[in-house]
Each structure stands twice: as C-alpha cells, then as structure tokens.
C-alpha cells in the first residue's frame, strides 16, 4: 500500500521559513550567554515576519516547528530547556495573537516584538517558579530578564521593521525582453 501525501505551496513556505528559524536557533545556541536564559532570540524575527506577511496560523506553525525541531537537533527535546523554550514560545504567540487586535498605528513590529519578548520571559519565569525552583528568590532575576527582553525585543523589532519595509519597497523583477 502506497501512501500519498499532498502538500500545498503554503506547506512548502512554512517548511522553508521554519528551517530558516531553526538555523538561527541552532546558531544562537553556540553563542555564549552571560546568564542562562538570556539570548537574542533571532529566530523570533522570522516569527514576526511570518505573522505580518502570512498571518497567525503560519506564525504558530513556524514557531512551534522551530522549538521542536531545534530541540531535536540540539538534543534537548523534552528536557527542562525544551519545556522553557516551548512555554516561552506559546506565551509569546498567545500575546501576539491578542496584540494583533491593537491599533496598527500605535503597535507595529517594534512594539509587537517587545510585547512578545516580555511575555516570552514571563512565561519562562512562571514555569521555572511553578516547576523547577518554587522559591520567590527567582524574582530577583526579573529586572535582569526584563532589561534583556526590552533590549533584544527592541533590536529584533527594528530588524523586523526594516525587513518589512525593504520587502514593501522592493521592485518586481523585470521580465527579459526578446532580442530583436
């Protein structure tokens, strides 16, 4: 018995974008961090671009594929690191789903990126408190993580805004004309 799987152009696009996000995640994993859990979140740029260009459903697929496949590549699947990554991604996706309903004139790529970064770290800290370290002392780290979320959320938002603007200003390729 032969099984045939039908794929759509959207499936291919999501797979390509997820692969790019996975590559950024793997690359980021080798960057030394001053504190565990503080990373630039470069793959979130891809999620924000996908959210803006292709909608929430595609962004959810890209983000969750990135978390699962990235953890399989890095050997952290079902580890505490995976749970933290997954909880942060799920929390930030939920926040982005809600934030998309805010006025676009006030909430663009930069503010959405900052919101996602803050909610991402809040989701991770909640999991740390509820599962790994049920002690109020972890709240002493909140200002450090909040500062990192603000910094990296802003930088990623600026990069996303630039990429979106460049995409809108791109001129379509000219079709070659036959020689006389």
GROMACS elastic network, one bead per residue, 0.5 to 0.9 nm:
[ bonds ]
;  ai    aj funct       b0    kb
    7    10     6  0.80440   500
    7    11     6  0.59687   500
    7    12     6  0.73539   500
    8    11     6  0.51081   500
    8    12     6  0.65839   500
    8    13     6  0.87609   500
    9    12     6  0.50881   500
    9    13     6  0.61915   500
    9    14     6  0.86497   500
   10    14     6  0.60842   500
   10    15     6  0.84831   500
   10    58     6  0.84777   500
   11    14     6  0.52081   500
   11    15     6  0.61317   500
   11    16     6  0.86524   500
   12    15     6  0.50521   500
   12    16     6  0.61605   500
   12    17     6  0.86317   500
   13    16     6  0.51502   500
   13    17     6  0.61678   500
   13    18     6  0.84453   500
   14    17     6  0.51804   500
   14    18     6  0.58961   500
   14    19     6  0.84156   500
   14    50     6  0.86994   500
   14    58     6  0.65213   500
   14    59     6  0.84306   500
   14    61     6  0.71336   500
   14    62     6  0.61098   500
   15    18     6  0.50787   500
   15    19     6  0.60242   500
   15    20     6  0.86279   500
   15    61     6  0.89039   500
   15    62     6  0.74878   500
   15    65     6  0.85149   500
   16    19     6  0.50876   500
   16    20     6  0.63333   500
   16    21     6  0.87431   500
   17    20     6  0.50728   500
   17    21     6  0.62461   500
   17    22     6  0.85730   500
   17    46     6  0.71236   500
   17    47     6  0.86030   500
   17    50     6  0.79265   500
   17    62     6  0.65823   500
   18    22     6  0.59919   500
   18    23     6  0.84977   500
   18    46     6  0.81714   500
   18    47     6  0.87167   500
   18    61     6  0.78725   500
   18    63     6  0.71086   500
   18    64     6  0.86527   500
   18    65     6  0.62289   500
   18    66     6  0.57109   500
   18    69     6  0.89802   500
   19    23     6  0.61219   500
   19    24     6  0.86732   500
   19    62     6  0.84366   500
   19    65     6  0.85224   500
   19    66     6  0.73495   500
   19    69     6  0.88439   500
   20    23     6  0.50970   500
   20    24     6  0.63879   500
   20    25     6  0.87371   500
   20    43     6  0.79778   500
   20    46     6  0.77503   500
   20    66     6  0.87390   500
   21    24     6  0.50959   500
   21    25     6  0.62101   500
   21    26     6  0.86929   500
   21    42     6  0.79999   500
   21    44     6  0.76813   500
   21    45     6  0.83609   500
   21    46     6  0.60328   500
   21    47     6  0.78284   500
   21    62     6  0.75545   500
   21    63     6  0.78361   500
   21    65     6  0.88995   500
   21    66     6  0.60081   500
   21    70     6  0.88325   500
   22    26     6  0.61508   500
   22    27     6  0.84827   500
   22    43     6  0.71923   500
   22    65     6  0.80206   500
   22    67     6  0.76435   500
   22    69     6  0.69681   500
   22    70     6  0.54803   500
   22    73     6  0.89816   500
   23    26     6  0.52059   500
   23    27     6  0.60815   500
   23    28     6  0.84920   500
   23    43     6  0.82217   500
   23    66     6  0.86934   500
   23    70     6  0.80281   500
   24    27     6  0.50387   500
   24    28     6  0.59885   500
   24    29     6  0.85864   500
   24    41     6  0.85700   500
   24    42     6  0.62893   500
   24    43     6  0.54445   500
   25    28     6  0.50273   500
   25    29     6  0.61854   500
   25    41     6  0.76040   500
   25    42     6  0.71375   500
   25    43     6  0.58579   500
   25    66     6  0.76027   500
   25    67     6  0.84222   500
   25    70     6  0.65961   500
   26    29     6  0.51070   500
   26    30     6  0.71235   500
   26    70     6  0.64826   500
   26    71     6  0.88503   500
   26    73     6  0.78025   500
   26    74     6  0.71559   500
   27    30     6  0.58490   500
   27    31     6  0.72584   500
   28    31     6  0.53048   500
   28    32     6  0.86223   500
   28    39     6  0.73913   500
   28    40     6  0.77208   500
   28    41     6  0.77245   500
   28    42     6  0.74670   500
   28    43     6  0.86851   500
   29    32     6  0.78665   500
   29    39     6  0.83457   500
   29    74     6  0.82517   500
   30    33     6  0.89595   500
   31    39     6  0.82853   500
   32    35     6  0.88660   500
   32    39     6  0.88558   500
   33    36     6  0.63771   500
   33    37     6  0.78124   500
   33    38     6  0.63064   500
   33    39     6  0.67477   500
   34    38     6  0.73540   500
   35    38     6  0.57876   500
   35    39     6  0.87813   500
   36    39     6  0.82908   500
   37    81     6  0.89935   500
   37   121     6  0.86392   500
   37   124     6  0.89233   500
   37   145     6  0.83458   500
   38    41     6  0.86480   500
   38   145     6  0.70670   500
   38   148     6  0.68081   500
   38   149     6  0.84306   500
   39    42     6  0.82953   500
   39   148     6  0.81752   500
   39   152     6  0.80564   500
   40    43     6  0.86734   500
   40    44     6  0.89104   500
   40   148     6  0.81907   500
   40   149     6  0.84952   500
   40   151     6  0.86463   500
   40   152     6  0.53937   500
   40   153     6  0.81422   500
   40   155     6  0.86257   500
   40   156     6  0.79616   500
   41    44     6  0.55189   500
   41    45     6  0.76800   500
   41   117     6  0.84067   500
   41   152     6  0.71895   500
   41   153     6  0.82554   500
   41   156     6  0.77448   500
   42    45     6  0.56101   500
   42    46     6  0.76510   500
   42   152     6  0.86269   500
   42   156     6  0.67650   500
   43    46     6  0.53690   500
   43    47     6  0.67431   500
   43    48     6  0.89723   500
   43    63     6  0.82993   500
   43    66     6  0.81573   500
   44    48     6  0.61518   500
   44    49     6  0.85032   500
   44    63     6  0.78337   500
   44   113     6  0.80270   500
   44   116     6  0.87530   500
   44   117     6  0.88043   500
   44   156     6  0.74134   500
   45    48     6  0.51507   500
   45    49     6  0.61542   500
   45    50     6  0.85700   500
   45   113     6  0.81317   500
   45   156     6  0.58189   500
   45   157     6  0.72414   500
   45   159     6  0.73316   500
   45   160     6  0.57407   500
   46    49     6  0.50635   500
   46    50     6  0.60702   500
   46    51     6  0.84728   500
   46    59     6  0.84339   500
   46    62     6  0.82055   500
   46    63     6  0.84715   500
   46   160     6  0.80170   500
   47    50     6  0.51188   500
   47    51     6  0.60359   500
   47    52     6  0.86427   500
   47    58     6  0.86685   500
   47    59     6  0.53604   500
   47    60     6  0.79030   500
   47    62     6  0.66072   500
   47    63     6  0.60953   500
   48    52     6  0.62189   500
   48    53     6  0.85912   500
   48    59     6  0.73458   500
   48    96     6  0.89076   500
   48   109     6  0.72122   500
   48   112     6  0.80848   500
   48   113     6  0.72534   500
   48   157     6  0.82062   500
   48   160     6  0.68946   500
   49    52     6  0.52194   500
   49    53     6  0.60452   500
   49    54     6  0.81378   500
   49    59     6  0.82610   500
   49   109     6  0.85590   500
   49   160     6  0.64026   500
   49   161     6  0.86531   500
   49   163     6  0.80242   500
   49   164     6  0.71263   500
   50    53     6  0.51288   500
   50    54     6  0.52973   500
   50    55     6  0.65485   500
   50    56     6  0.78679   500
   50    58     6  0.65548   500
   50    59     6  0.52704   500
   50    62     6  0.78892   500
   51    54     6  0.56653   500
   51    56     6  0.52268   500
   51    57     6  0.79950   500
   51    58     6  0.69062   500
   51    60     6  0.83159   500
   51    96     6  0.86283   500
   52    55     6  0.59518   500
   52    56     6  0.81198   500
   52    59     6  0.86457   500
   52   109     6  0.83349   500
   52   164     6  0.83189   500
   53   164     6  0.85616   500
   54    57     6  0.79017   500
   54    58     6  0.60719   500
   54    59     6  0.74310   500
   55    58     6  0.57702   500
   55    59     6  0.63862   500
   55    60     6  0.88818   500
   56    60     6  0.60830   500
   56    61     6  0.86419   500
   56    93     6  0.83506   500
   56    96     6  0.82861   500
   56    97     6  0.67599   500
   56   100     6  0.89457   500
   57    60     6  0.52431   500
   57    61     6  0.64105   500
   57    62     6  0.87874   500
   58    61     6  0.51208   500
   58    62     6  0.61625   500
   58    63     6  0.85515   500
   59    62     6  0.51371   500
   59    63     6  0.60000   500
   59    64     6  0.84741   500
   59    93     6  0.80817   500
   60    63     6  0.52134   500
   60    64     6  0.60132   500
   60    65     6  0.83314   500
   60    89     6  0.89472   500
   60    90     6  0.84565   500
   60    93     6  0.67386   500
   61    64     6  0.53639   500
   61    65     6  0.58905   500
   61    66     6  0.83483   500
   62    65     6  0.52579   500
   62    66     6  0.60291   500
   62    67     6  0.87271   500
   63    66     6  0.50902   500
   63    67     6  0.63485   500
   63    68     6  0.88077   500
   63    89     6  0.69004   500
   63    90     6  0.85842   500
   63    93     6  0.82312   500
   64    67     6  0.51027   500
   64    68     6  0.61808   500
   64    69     6  0.83831   500
   64    86     6  0.74739   500
   64    89     6  0.73394   500
   64    90     6  0.79876   500
   65    68     6  0.52601   500
   65    69     6  0.57269   500
   65    70     6  0.78519   500
   66    69     6  0.54130   500
   66    70     6  0.54670   500
   66    71     6  0.81406   500
   67    70     6  0.52581   500
   67    71     6  0.60526   500
   67    72     6  0.86478   500
   67    82     6  0.74405   500
   67    85     6  0.66593   500
   67    86     6  0.62329   500
   67    89     6  0.77480   500
   68    71     6  0.52719   500
   68    72     6  0.63185   500
   68    73     6  0.88009   500
   68    77     6  0.70074   500
   68    82     6  0.78146   500
   68    86     6  0.79386   500
   69    72     6  0.50023   500
   69    73     6  0.62070   500
   69    74     6  0.85840   500
   69    77     6  0.84652   500
   70    73     6  0.51253   500
   70    74     6  0.60865   500
   70    75     6  0.83813   500
   70    76     6  0.83666   500
   70    77     6  0.83829   500
   71    74     6  0.50389   500
   71    75     6  0.57293   500
   71    78     6  0.81166   500
   71    79     6  0.87515   500
   71    81     6  0.83975   500
   71    82     6  0.62275   500
   71    85     6  0.88854   500
   72    75     6  0.51171   500
   72    76     6  0.62718   500
   72    77     6  0.52880   500
   73    76     6  0.78730   500
   73    77     6  0.84793   500
   74    77     6  0.78843   500
   75    79     6  0.86518   500
   76    79     6  0.52509   500
   76    80     6  0.79082   500
   76    81     6  0.63848   500
   76    82     6  0.58392   500
   77    80     6  0.85922   500
   77    81     6  0.79834   500
   77    82     6  0.55665   500
   77    83     6  0.83434   500
   78    81     6  0.77796   500
   78    82     6  0.55229   500
   78    83     6  0.64734   500
   79    82     6  0.51635   500
   79    83     6  0.63988   500
   79    84     6  0.86986   500
   80    83     6  0.50189   500
   80    84     6  0.61087   500
   80    85     6  0.85187   500
   80   132     6  0.83235   500
   81    84     6  0.51790   500
   81    85     6  0.61319   500
   81    86     6  0.85265   500
   82    85     6  0.50406   500
   82    86     6  0.59300   500
   82    87     6  0.84047   500
   83    86     6  0.50798   500
   83    87     6  0.59436   500
   83    88     6  0.84340   500
   83   124     6  0.85388   500
   83   127     6  0.81901   500
   84    87     6  0.51641   500
   84    88     6  0.60549   500
   84    89     6  0.85009   500
   84   123     6  0.79931   500
   84   124     6  0.52723   500
   84   125     6  0.83936   500
   84   127     6  0.68003   500
   84   128     6  0.76918   500
   85    88     6  0.52142   500
   85    89     6  0.61065   500
   85    90     6  0.85522   500
   85   120     6  0.85982   500
   85   124     6  0.73352   500
   86    89     6  0.51166   500
   86    90     6  0.60173   500
   86    91     6  0.84858   500
   86   124     6  0.86593   500
   87    90     6  0.51096   500
   87    91     6  0.60190   500
   87    92     6  0.85055   500
   87   120     6  0.76301   500
   87   123     6  0.59072   500
   87   124     6  0.60473   500
   87   127     6  0.73698   500
   88    91     6  0.51788   500
   88    92     6  0.60881   500
   88    93     6  0.84989   500
   88   117     6  0.87287   500
   88   119     6  0.72529   500
   88   121     6  0.62056   500
   88   122     6  0.75247   500
   88   123     6  0.50301   500
   88   124     6  0.51929   500
   88   125     6  0.87811   500
   88   127     6  0.89575   500
   89    92     6  0.52017   500
   89    93     6  0.60275   500
   89    94     6  0.85612   500
   89   116     6  0.86577   500
   89   119     6  0.89259   500
   89   120     6  0.61477   500
   89   123     6  0.83519   500
   89   124     6  0.89767   500
   90    93     6  0.51376   500
   90    94     6  0.61935   500
   90    95     6  0.86598   500
   90   120     6  0.78828   500
   90   123     6  0.82038   500
   91    94     6  0.51540   500
   91    95     6  0.62611   500
   91    96     6  0.86601   500
   91   116     6  0.80048   500
   91   119     6  0.60630   500
   91   120     6  0.57397   500
   91   121     6  0.87818   500
   91   122     6  0.81633   500
   91   123     6  0.57102   500
   91   124     6  0.85446   500
   92    96     6  0.60600   500
   92    97     6  0.85030   500
   92   115     6  0.77176   500
   92   117     6  0.69756   500
   92   118     6  0.80123   500
   92   119     6  0.53068   500
   92   121     6  0.86366   500
   92   123     6  0.79343   500
   93    97     6  0.60688   500
   93    98     6  0.86690   500
   93   116     6  0.72793   500
   93   119     6  0.89473   500
   93   120     6  0.85573   500
   94    97     6  0.50582   500
   94    98     6  0.64268   500
   94    99     6  0.85859   500
   94   116     6  0.88118   500
   94   119     6  0.89101   500
   95    98     6  0.51785   500
   95    99     6  0.59114   500
   95   100     6  0.85400   500
   95   112     6  0.87601   500
   95   115     6  0.72181   500
   95   116     6  0.63559   500
   95   119     6  0.68486   500
   95   120     6  0.88397   500
   96   100     6  0.59536   500
   96   101     6  0.89381   500
   96   112     6  0.67504   500
   96   113     6  0.86000   500
   96   115     6  0.76211   500
   96   116     6  0.63804   500
   97   100     6  0.55710   500
   97   101     6  0.76427   500
   98   101     6  0.59001   500
   98   102     6  0.77191   500
   99   102     6  0.53410   500
   99   103     6  0.87677   500
   99   107     6  0.79823   500
   99   112     6  0.69994   500
   99   115     6  0.81542   500
  100   103     6  0.80042   500
  100   104     6  0.78683   500
  100   107     6  0.82184   500
  100   112     6  0.81302   500
  101   104     6  0.80671   500
  102   105     6  0.87158   500
  102   106     6  0.77203   500
  102   107     6  0.65101   500
  103   106     6  0.56091   500
  103   107     6  0.60585   500
  103   108     6  0.86823   500
  104   108     6  0.58910   500
  105   108     6  0.69680   500
  106   111     6  0.81780   500
  107   110     6  0.75288   500
  107   111     6  0.54157   500
  107   112     6  0.63659   500
  108   111     6  0.56196   500
  108   112     6  0.60669   500
  108   113     6  0.84896   500
  108   157     6  0.85079   500
  108   161     6  0.78703   500
  109   112     6  0.51572   500
  109   113     6  0.59533   500
  109   114     6  0.86209   500
  109   156     6  0.87514   500
  109   157     6  0.52508   500
  109   158     6  0.73432   500
  109   159     6  0.89135   500
  109   160     6  0.63244   500
  109   161     6  0.54960   500
  109   164     6  0.86853   500
  110   113     6  0.51218   500
  110   114     6  0.62942   500
  110   115     6  0.86842   500
  110   153     6  0.72739   500
  110   154     6  0.58558   500
  110   155     6  0.80240   500
  110   156     6  0.74261   500
  110   158     6  0.57348   500
  110   159     6  0.85520   500
  110   160     6  0.75309   500
  110   161     6  0.67607   500
  111   114     6  0.50452   500
  111   115     6  0.61074   500
  111   116     6  0.85106   500
  111   153     6  0.81100   500
  111   154     6  0.75872   500
  111   157     6  0.70503   500
  112   115     6  0.50660   500
  112   116     6  0.60542   500
  112   117     6  0.85205   500
  112   153     6  0.83981   500
  112   157     6  0.73476   500
  113   116     6  0.50827   500
  113   117     6  0.60776   500
  113   118     6  0.86612   500
  113   152     6  0.86129   500
  113   153     6  0.50012   500
  113   154     6  0.66885   500
  113   155     6  0.86704   500
  113   156     6  0.66182   500
  113   158     6  0.87256   500
  113   160     6  0.85343   500
  114   117     6  0.50481   500
  114   118     6  0.61950   500
  114   119     6  0.85667   500
  114   149     6  0.68719   500
  114   150     6  0.59738   500
  114   151     6  0.83627   500
  114   152     6  0.78556   500
  114   154     6  0.58441   500
  114   155     6  0.89939   500
  114   156     6  0.84078   500
  114   157     6  0.71128   500
  115   118     6  0.53000   500
  115   119     6  0.61526   500
  115   120     6  0.83915   500
  115   149     6  0.88032   500
  115   150     6  0.87368   500
  115   153     6  0.76310   500
  116   119     6  0.52087   500
  116   120     6  0.58139   500
  116   121     6  0.86211   500
  116   149     6  0.87047   500
  116   153     6  0.74498   500
  117   120     6  0.50158   500
  117   121     6  0.63300   500
  117   122     6  0.85590   500
  117   146     6  0.86393   500
  117   148     6  0.87033   500
  117   149     6  0.50576   500
  117   150     6  0.71676   500
  117   152     6  0.75240   500
  117   153     6  0.53365   500
  117   154     6  0.89198   500
  118   121     6  0.53965   500
  118   122     6  0.61059   500
  118   123     6  0.86073   500
  118   145     6  0.84877   500
  118   146     6  0.65701   500
  118   149     6  0.54866   500
  118   150     6  0.71868   500
  118   153     6  0.78796   500
  119   123     6  0.59623   500
  119   124     6  0.84857   500
  119   149     6  0.88912   500
  120   123     6  0.52542   500
  120   124     6  0.63450   500
  120   125     6  0.87248   500
  120   149     6  0.84313   500
  121   125     6  0.60413   500
  121   126     6  0.84870   500
  121   142     6  0.88475   500
  121   145     6  0.69184   500
  121   146     6  0.76326   500
  121   149     6  0.71664   500
  122   125     6  0.50822   500
  122   126     6  0.60886   500
  122   127     6  0.86759   500
  122   142     6  0.85898   500
  122   145     6  0.88609   500
  122   146     6  0.87086   500
  123   126     6  0.51294   500
  123   127     6  0.63835   500
  123   128     6  0.87055   500
  124   127     6  0.51642   500
  124   128     6  0.61869   500
  124   129     6  0.86419   500
  125   129     6  0.60860   500
  125   130     6  0.84808   500
  125   138     6  0.79748   500
  125   139     6  0.83631   500
  125   142     6  0.82012   500
  126   129     6  0.51486   500
  126   130     6  0.59810   500
  126   131     6  0.83065   500
  127   130     6  0.50790   500
  127   131     6  0.56185   500
  127   132     6  0.71803   500
  127   133     6  0.87805   500
  128   131     6  0.54379   500
  128   133     6  0.56292   500
  128   134     6  0.72931   500
  128   138     6  0.83440   500
  129   132     6  0.60360   500
  129   133     6  0.50024   500
  129   135     6  0.64742   500
  129   136     6  0.76373   500
  129   138     6  0.72812   500
  129   139     6  0.89309   500
  130   133     6  0.69942   500
  130   134     6  0.56234   500
  130   135     6  0.88439   500
  131   134     6  0.65918   500
  133   136     6  0.85253   500
  133   137     6  0.88432   500
  133   138     6  0.75766   500
  134   137     6  0.86996   500
  134   138     6  0.83688   500
  135   138     6  0.63614   500
  135   139     6  0.84722   500
  136   139     6  0.57495   500
  136   140     6  0.80530   500
  137   140     6  0.57071   500
  137   141     6  0.79679   500
  138   141     6  0.55990   500
  138   142     6  0.73001   500
  139   142     6  0.50853   500
  139   143     6  0.81150   500
  140   143     6  0.69717   500
  140   144     6  0.82218   500
  141   144     6  0.54285   500
  141   145     6  0.63023   500
  141   146     6  0.85730   500
  142   145     6  0.51341   500
  142   146     6  0.58494   500
  142   147     6  0.84751   500
  143   147     6  0.60414   500
  143   148     6  0.85432   500
  144   147     6  0.52019   500
  144   148     6  0.62808   500
  144   149     6  0.86220   500
  145   148     6  0.50251   500
  145   149     6  0.60376   500
  145   150     6  0.85642   500
  146   150     6  0.61200   500
  146   151     6  0.85589   500
  147   150     6  0.51001   500
  147   151     6  0.61218   500
  147   152     6  0.85518   500
  148   151     6  0.50781   500
  148   152     6  0.59177   500
  148   153     6  0.79642   500
  149   152     6  0.53699   500
  149   153     6  0.54415   500
  149   154     6  0.80871   500
  150   153     6  0.51551   500
  150   154     6  0.59268   500
  150   155     6  0.85412   500
  151   154     6  0.53207   500
  151   155     6  0.62691   500
  151   156     6  0.86342   500
  152   155     6  0.50220   500
  152   156     6  0.58846   500
  152   157     6  0.82071   500
  153   156     6  0.52497   500
  153   157     6  0.58888   500
  153   158     6  0.85109   500
  154   157     6  0.50192   500
  154   158     6  0.60870   500
  154   159     6  0.86143   500
  155   158     6  0.51316   500
  155   159     6  0.62581   500
  155   160     6  0.85850   500
  156   159     6  0.50871   500
  156   160     6  0.60549   500
  156   161     6  0.85340   500
  157   161     6  0.59922   500
  157   162     6  0.84939   500
  158   161     6  0.50816   500
  158   162     6  0.61384   500
  158   163     6  0.85950   500
  159   162     6  0.51390   500
  159   163     6  0.61750   500
  159   164     6  0.85901   500
  160   163     6  0.50936   500
  160   164     6  0.60669   500
  160   165     6  0.85207   500
  161   164     6  0.50977   500
  161   165     6  0.60834   500
  161   166     6  0.85310   500
  162   165     6  0.50930   500
  162   166     6  0.60495   500
  162   167     6  0.84910   500
  163   166     6  0.50548   500
  163   167     6  0.60753   500
  163   168     6  0.86745   500
  164   167     6  0.50463   500
  164   168     6  0.63165   500
  164   169     6  0.87149   500
  165   168     6  0.51382   500
  165   169     6  0.61947   500
  165   170     6  0.85935   500
  166   169     6  0.51068   500
  166   170     6  0.60049   500
  167   170     6  0.52917   500
  167   171     6  0.87998   500
  168   171     6  0.83816   500
  170   173     6  0.89248   500
  171   174     6  0.86360   500
  174   177     6  0.87364   500
  177   180     6  0.89863   500
